[in-house]
Amino acid sequence: MDSSSSSAAGLGAVDPQLQHFIEVETQKQRFQQLVHQMTELCWEKCMDKPGPKLDSRAEACFVNCVERFIDTSQFILNRLEQTQKSKPVFSESLSD
């Protein structure tokens, strides 16, 4: 069975370790996308005119933006962890 026919069979037929690896890599990709989006958002919000140095207002804005991102990310991760603990298999609930 080649990889295209195994992927057509669905995730139920995939080795649990491979499925876990895929889930972890997908989470990493989502996190990287969030970091990219937040970087772009903070840059657009805080950077009026790029120069050789940050002024104090821009620096404070970046710090605040990043801190809010970290706080929000931590909240989301904790919430997902609670949800995952309350359900036996997290991936099955996503397919419903």
Secondary structure, DSSP 8 states (H G I E B T S, - for coil): --HHHHHHT-GGGS-HHHHHHHHHHHHHHHHHHHHHHHHHHHHHHH-SS--SS--HHHHHHHHHHHHHHHHHHHHHHHHHHHHHHHSS-HHHHHH-
